Amino acid sequence: MPSFAESYDRFRPRPPEALLDLLVRMTGGGRPALVVDLGSGTGLSTRAWLGRAERVVGAEPDADMRTVAEAEGGAEYLAGDSGATGLLHACADIVTCSQSLHWMEPEPTFAEVGRILRAGGVFAAYDYDAVPVVHPEVDAAFEALLDAAKDLREQTGSISPWTSRAPLRKDEHLARMRASGWFRFARELVLHAVEDGDAERLMGYVRSLGAIETHRARLPLDELEATARRVLGDRTVPFWFGYRARIGVRDT
Ligand SMILES: C[S@@+](CC[C@H](N)C(=O)[O-])C[C@H]1O[C@@H](n2cnc3c(N)ncnc32)[C@H](O)[C@@H]1O
């Protein structure tokens, strides 16, 4: 039986290439000397930078997630918290938070991002919407499952595999970045990535969502699986993941 971290690594999406290209361009276009990925998890969002930067470092406090990342190799991983990476001042051209900023304490995180980014360096917090576009029937069943998980979370007060507090609202990231005072310019960008998927991937992806994992025994997972198997059969189809990125350029 694969661990949560192994399933996470297998079924979650990779960052859109267009976003990585765009971030490099926003720093001035040269090859980055260092990219730092905060909350690097199993390294999905960190490994994406290999071959695009001289050095790639992930910071991840969860030992299970970090172990999977280290087994894949390629990048360096620190056990650091987003508020204290131990990296040098102004060492990074790009700092990213992929699906992770909502778990972090904003003030120490922005202070650390501001400290390790060089002047003119770029910070990006990016997240995908939980439900990919697969097929209207499948998507509706998926949304119903997430609604049920949300209801259970409200009833039980249970939160997440990673923190003892509720996640922050992602649609407030941009306002918090602007208010932090660390960025001379910050904006939002929407984009998408397309990956191949089938019924098995869909169910693996669903089980890798913290909200589902926490309440697995009490959620109608079988109904979603039956819908996915009936609609998709054995076919592999495109899964469209919608992303929202909040990007800030470090003040000089
Ligand atoms: C949803 S995962 C995202 C992993 C990876 N970035 C990705 O895109 O697949 C969120 C990660 O943030 C990490 N995390 C939570 N709080 C953190 C903090 N204060 N500092 C650094 N990482 C943190 C968690 O341990 C978890 O691995």
The ligand as a Tripos MOL2 file, in Angstrom:
@<TRIPOS>MOLECULE
LIG
   27    29     1     0     0
SMALL
NO_CHARGES

@<TRIPOS>ATOM
      1 C1         -0.1810   20.7270   -0.6770 C.3       1 LIG1
      2 S1          1.5130   20.4600   -0.2950 S.3       1 LIG1
      3 C2          2.3110   21.1660   -1.7240 C.3       1 LIG1
      4 C3          3.5590   20.4090   -2.1120 C.3       1 LIG1
      5 C4          4.2120   20.8500   -3.3970 C.3       1 LIG1
      6 N1          4.6210   22.2490   -3.3340 N.3       1 LIG1
      7 C5          3.3220   20.6160   -4.5870 C.2       1 LIG1
      8 O1          3.0130   21.5580   -5.3060 O.co2     1 LIG1
      9 O2          2.9600   19.4630   -4.8260 O.co2     1 LIG1
     10 C6          1.8030   21.6890    0.9490 C.3       1 LIG1
     11 C7          3.1490   21.5030    1.6220 C.3       1 LIG1
     12 O3          3.4300   22.6700    2.4090 O.3       1 LIG1
     13 C8          4.1530   22.2300    3.5380 C.3       1 LIG1
     14 N2          4.0930   23.2600    4.5920 N.ar      1 LIG1
     15 C9          3.0740   23.5240    5.4330 C.ar      1 LIG1
     16 N3          3.4120   24.5150    6.2680 N.ar      1 LIG1
     17 C10         4.6800   24.8810    5.9530 C.ar      1 LIG1
     18 C11         5.5970   25.8580    6.4460 C.ar      1 LIG1
     19 N4          5.2710   26.6670    7.4410 N.pl3     1 LIG1
     20 N5          6.8190   25.9490    5.8700 N.ar      1 LIG1
     21 C12         7.1650   25.1470    4.8320 C.ar      1 LIG1
     22 N6          6.3350   24.2040    4.3250 N.ar      1 LIG1
     23 C13         5.1060   24.0820    4.8780 C.ar      1 LIG1
     24 C14         3.4600   20.9350    3.9200 C.3       1 LIG1
     25 O4          4.2700   20.1430    4.7780 O.3       1 LIG1
     26 C15         3.1820   20.3060    2.5650 C.3       1 LIG1
     27 O5          4.1860   19.4250    2.1730 O.3       1 LIG1
@<TRIPOS>BOND
     1     1     2 1
     2     2     3 1
     3     2    10 1
     4     3     4 1
     5     4     5 1
     6     5     6 1
     7     5     7 1
     8     7     8 2
     9     7     9 1
    10    10    11 1
    11    11    12 1
    12    11    26 1
    13    12    13 1
    14    13    14 1
    15    13    24 1
    16    14    15 ar
    17    14    23 ar
    18    15    16 ar
    19    16    17 ar
    20    17    18 ar
    21    17    23 ar
    22    18    19 1
    23    18    20 ar
    24    20    21 ar
    25    21    22 ar
    26    22    23 ar
    27    24    25 1
    28    24    26 1
    29    26    27 1
@<TRIPOS>SUBSTRUCTURE
     1 LIG1         1 GROUP 0 **** ****
